[in-house]
Amino acid sequence: MHTTSPTLLGNYQHYKTGKLYEVIGIAHHSETLEEMVIYKALYHCDQFGSNHLWTRPKKMFFEELPYNGNIVPRFRYIILKTAVEI
């Protein structure tokens, strides 16, 4: 049986664009069983609209890359502050 390693669901920020995404789950490629991250754009895009879903290999989603002389995660987990009614 193939098991999925734990993944932190929630909000992530892309290293280069700064755009926000919500990881909503992990799926498996139907032929290779490779783990794939399923995530939703938290912004509007003229080409795809709002809340567009994306998939990327889990290994690639969580890899670290050189950027501006530093090694950074492709997607950085963030906690979004929510408004509190007083």
C-alpha positions as CSV (number, residue, x, y, z in Angstrom):
1,M,0.0,0.0,0.0
2,H,1.3,3.5,-0.9
3,T,1.1,6.0,1.9
4,T,1.2,9.8,1.8
5,S,3.8,11.6,3.9
6,P,2.3,14.4,6.0
7,T,1.8,17.8,4.4
8,L,0.8,21.0,6.1
9,L,-2.4,22.2,4.6
10,G,-3.0,25.9,4.5
11,N,-1.6,29.1,2.9
12,Y,1.7,29.4,1.0
13,Q,3.4,32.3,-0.7
14,H,5.4,31.8,-4.0
15,Y,9.0,32.8,-3.6
16,K,9.3,34.9,-6.8
17,T,5.8,36.4,-7.4
18,G,4.7,36.8,-3.8
19,K,1.3,35.4,-4.8
20,L,-0.8,33.5,-2.3
21,Y,-2.1,29.9,-2.6
22,E,-4.0,27.5,-0.4
23,V,-2.8,23.9,-0.3
24,I,-6.0,21.8,-0.2
25,G,-4.7,18.3,-0.5
26,I,-2.4,15.7,-1.9
27,A,-3.3,13.5,-4.8
28,H,-1.5,10.7,-6.6
29,H,-0.7,10.6,-10.3
30,S,-2.8,7.9,-11.8
31,E,0.0,6.2,-13.7
32,T,3.1,6.8,-11.6
33,L,1.6,7.2,-8.1
34,E,3.8,10.3,-7.7
35,E,2.5,12.6,-4.9
36,M,1.0,15.8,-6.3
37,V,0.1,18.9,-4.3
38,I,-3.4,20.3,-5.1
39,Y,-3.5,24.0,-4.5
40,K,-5.8,27.0,-5.2
41,A,-4.8,30.5,-6.2
42,L,-6.0,33.1,-3.7
43,Y,-6.0,35.8,-6.3
44,H,-7.8,36.7,-9.6
45,C,-6.0,36.0,-12.9
46,D,-7.4,37.3,-16.2
47,Q,-6.4,34.1,-18.0
48,F,-7.9,31.6,-15.4
49,G,-10.2,33.7,-13.2
50,S,-10.5,33.4,-9.4
51,N,-9.7,30.4,-7.2
52,H,-8.1,28.5,-10.1
53,L,-6.8,25.0,-9.1
54,W,-3.3,23.9,-9.8
55,T,-1.2,20.7,-9.3
56,R,2.5,20.3,-8.9
57,P,4.7,17.3,-7.9
58,K,5.1,17.4,-4.2
59,K,8.8,17.2,-4.4
60,M,8.9,20.3,-6.7
61,F,6.4,22.2,-4.6
62,F,8.5,21.8,-1.4
63,E,12.0,22.2,-3.0
64,E,14.4,24.9,-2.3
65,L,15.8,27.1,-5.0
66,P,18.6,29.8,-5.3
67,Y,17.0,33.2,-5.5
68,N,18.8,36.6,-5.1
69,G,21.9,34.9,-3.6
70,N,19.9,32.9,-1.1
71,I,18.4,29.4,-0.9
72,V,14.6,29.8,-0.4
73,P,11.6,27.5,-0.5
74,R,9.6,27.6,-3.7
75,F,6.5,28.0,-1.5
76,R,6.7,29.4,2.0
77,Y,4.1,28.4,4.6
78,I,2.4,31.5,6.0
79,I,-0.3,32.2,8.5
80,L,-2.8,34.8,7.3
81,K,-4.1,37.1,9.9
82,T,-7.9,37.3,10.0
83,A,-10.0,40.3,11.0
84,V,-11.5,40.2,14.4
85,E,-14.8,42.0,15.1
86,I,-14.8,44.1,18.2
